[in-house]
Amino acid sequence: MTAPVGSFQPNSFGLYDMLGNVWEWCSDWFGKNYYKESPELNPQGVGSGSYRIARGSCWDNPPRFVRSASRNRRRPDNLGYALGFRLVASNVAP
């Protein structure tokens, strides 16, 4: 099952819950050969498509698949118990 945020220790970068809770929706469009043809530094992804990318795996996958390199394609209208997104906030000192 899913777990509340902060249930586990942070990774070496101090980030919590980066993998394994739910697949993370990404804004990238799926391109079948994109990674073979893309630049090594800061790939931007294809400009459009029929599928979006989900990364990271989820709680009901075997541990060997729970990694940031795990990715699959999902239709943009796909909904499910194992799919979510990450909100990012930046604290800026006054």
VENKAKA-V178842 format. One record per backbone hydrogen bond with DSSP energy under -0.5 kcal/mol. NH is the residue of the N-H (numbers start at 0). CO is the residue of the C=O. E is the energy in kcal/mol with one decimal. If there is no record, write none. Layout:
NH&CO&E  NH&CO&E
This chain:
6&3&-1.4  10&14&-2.6  13&10&-2.2  19&55&-0.8  22&81&-2.7  23&54&-2.8  24&22&-0.6  24&83&-3.4  25&52&-2.5  28&45&-0.6  29&50&-2.7  33&30&-1.8  35&32&-0.6  36&32&-1.5  37&33&-1.5  41&39&-0.5  45&28&-0.6  51&73&-3.2  52&27&-1.6  53&71&-2.4  54&23&-2.1  55&66&-0.6  55&69&-2.0  58&20&-1.6  60&57&-1.9  64&61&-2.3  65&62&-1.4  66&64&-1.6  69&66&-1.8  71&53&-2.2  73&51&-2.5  75&49&-0.6  77&74&-2.3  82&79&-1.1  83&22&-3.0  90&88&-0.5  91&89&-0.7  92&90&-0.5
